Amino acid sequence: MISPEEKLSVLRARVDEALKTAVPEDTPSPLGDAMRYALLSPGKRLRPVLLLSAHELIAPADDEALRFAVALEMIHAYSLVHDDLPAMDDDVLRRGRPTCHVVYGEGMAVLAGDGLLSLAFQTMLESSHERALRAALVIARYAGTGGMVGGQGLDLAHEGALPDRALVERIQTGKTAALLTAAAEAGLVLAGADEALVNAGRRFGHALGRAFQIVDDLLDIEGDQKLLGKTTGKDQAEGKLTWPAAVGLDQARRDAARWTDEAVDALGPFGSGGDALRDMARKMLKRLS
């Protein structure tokens, strides 16, 4: 029998293969090159793998689920390209290599992000799946002003402000937990899960996202830049509102563990079928990159 870790690796390989041909060949150069550079950069593929894993809790992951997984990774990739721009976080390193705007210029990086976002929704809406519209709406809600973009907006607007737990929670719920919640919820919606199971997946995605961002905050302080593949120490230098800044390092570690436990508990209704996602949550707590 395949182990939970092997199962996630198989899904990650499927996503990586599908991403190779996701940007249309007729996309003008260098725009297409910039989009592929952003989309194919080495990464965990956490969000698409989560979508496929959630789908497999109910039904085997099929080509239509993969279509939505690829689209979700496009949205994530676009957000990283824009987040790295000088007007926002001004990062020169992402996933161990130069950021998109460093390689292709700021203007082309903006367009690459725009292109990936548009292509993501085109990809989803070209689906013939009977639940495609509902799943696309789930992703749109969590990706937009009520989710990821809204969280990023709060993050940018409050740089340098005094740490406030309630505000940091709103920021992290939006900019990180939202897209992970979208992955779990959309995967279950596509698979035809009932509302009780969709709610359980929603709880899992939210808790996983909170744990992920707190660990990310801790790694920015304590992590190894070479392992992370991105610049460390930037959050404090730029006055970012992070969980460790709001509650301290020790409490942040406890909170990351608590959210991980909540994620694992949320999978109870899925029985042993949720073991791969339980494994994902536990490994995330101990990650070094």
Residue pairs with C-beta under 8 A, 6 or more apart in sequence:
2 10
4 275
4 276
4 278
4 279
4 280
5 276
5 279
7 53
7 276
8 49
8 53
8 276
8 279
8 280
11 48
11 49
11 52
11 53
11 56
11 61
12 44
12 45
12 49
14 52
14 61
14 66
15 45
15 48
15 49
15 52
15 66
15 69
15 70
15 73
16 45
18 66
18 69
18 70
19 39
19 40
19 70
19 73
20 40
22 39
22 70
22 74
22 119
22 123
23 32
23 35
23 36
23 39
23 115
23 119
24 32
24 119
25 32
27 35
27 115
30 104
30 108
31 108
31 111
31 112
31 115
33 104
34 100
34 103
34 104
34 108
34 109
34 111
34 112
35 112
35 115
35 116
35 119
37 100
37 103
37 104
37 112
38 77
38 78
38 80
38 81
38 100
38 112
38 113
38 116
39 73
39 74
39 77
39 116
41 77
41 94
41 95
41 97
42 95
42 96
42 97
42 229
43 95
45 73
46 180
46 183
46 212
46 280
47 69
47 72
47 73
47 76
47 179
47 180
47 182
47 183
48 69
48 70
48 72
48 73
48 183
49 69
49 280
50 180
50 183
50 184
50 187
50 205
50 208
50 277
50 280
51 65
51 68
51 69
51 72
51 183
51 184
51 186
51 187
52 61
52 65
52 66
52 69
52 187
53 187
53 276
53 277
53 280
54 183
54 184
54 185
54 186
54 187
54 188
54 191
54 201
54 277
55 61
55 62
55 65
55 187
55 188
55 190
55 191
56 191
56 273
56 276
57 187
57 188
57 191
57 193
57 197
57 201
57 270
57 273
57 274
57 277
58 188
58 191
58 192
58 193
58 197
59 191
59 192
64 127
64 128
64 129
64 132
64 190
65 187
65 190
65 191
67 123
67 124
67 126
67 127
68 123
68 124
68 127
68 132
68 135
68 136
68 139
68 186
68 187
68 190
69 183
69 187
70 123
71 119
71 120
71 121
71 123
71 124
71 139
72 120
72 139
72 179
72 182
72 183
72 186
74 116
74 117
74 119
74 120
74 123
75 116
75 117
75 120
75 139
75 143
75 148
75 179
76 179
77 116
78 112
78 113
78 114
78 115
78 116
78 117
78 120
79 113
79 148
79 152
79 179
80 94
81 99
81 100
81 101
81 109
81 112
81 113
81 116
82 88
82 109
82 110
82 113
83 89
83 91
83 152
84 90
84 91
84 92
84 94
84 99
84 100
84 101
84 109
85 101
85 106
85 109
85 110
86 101
86 106
88 152
88 156
89 234
89 238
91 99
91 230
91 231
91 234
92 98
92 99
92 102
92 231
93 99
93 229
93 230
93 231
94 100
94 229
94 230
95 229
95 230
96 229
96 230
97 229
99 109
100 108
100 109
100 112
100 113
101 108
101 109
104 112
121 136
121 140
124 132
124 135
124 136
124 139
125 132
125 133
125 136
129 135
129 190
131 189
131 190
131 192
132 190
134 189
135 186
135 189
135 190
138 182
138 185
138 186
138 189
139 182
139 186
141 147
141 182
142 148
142 178
142 179
142 181
142 182
142 185
143 149
143 178
143 179
143 182
144 150
145 153
146 174
146 178
147 174
147 178
147 179
147 181
147 182
148 174
148 175
148 176
148 178
148 179
149 174
150 174
151 170
151 171
151 172
151 173
151 174
151 175
151 176
151 178
152 174
152 175
154 167
154 170
154 171
154 174
154 175
155 171
155 175
155 240
155 241
158 167
158 171
158 241
159 238
159 239
159 240
159 241
160 238
160 239
161 167
161 239
161 241
163 241
163 242
163 245
163 246
164 241
164 246
165 246
165 247
167 241
168 241
168 242
168 243
168 245
168 246
171 241
172 209
172 210
172 213
172 214
172 243
173 206
173 209
173 210
175 213
176 209
176 210
176 212
176 213
176 216
177 205
177 206
177 208
177 209
177 210
177 212
177 213
178 209
179 209
180 205
180 206
180 208
180 209
180 212
181 202
181 205
181 206
181 209
182 205
183 205
184 201
184 202
184 204
184 205
184 208
185 198
185 201
185 202
185 205
187 201
188 197
188 198
188 201
189 198
193 201
196 269
197 269
197 270
200 266
200 267
200 268
200 269
200 270
201 266
203 262
203 263
203 266
204 263
204 266
204 267
204 277
204 281
207 259
207 260
207 262
207 263
207 266
207 281
208 259
208 260
208 263
208 280
208 281
208 284
210 255
210 259
211 256
211 257
211 259
211 260
211 263
211 281
211 284
211 285
212 284
213 243
214 243
214 244
214 252
214 255
214 256
214 259
215 256
215 284
215 285
215 287
217 235
217 242
217 243
217 244
217 245
217 252
218 244
218 249
218 252
218 253
218 256
219 228
219 232
219 287
219 288
219 289
220 232
220 233
220 234
220 235
220 236
220 242
221 232
221 233
221 235
221 236
221 244
221 249
223 232
223 288
223 289
224 232
224 288
225 231
225 232
227 288
227 289
228 288
228 289
229 289
234 240
235 242
235 245
236 242
236 245
243 252
243 255
244 252
247 255
256 285
257 285
260 281
260 282
260 284
260 285
263 281
264 278
264 281
264 282
267 274
267 277
267 278
268 274
270 277
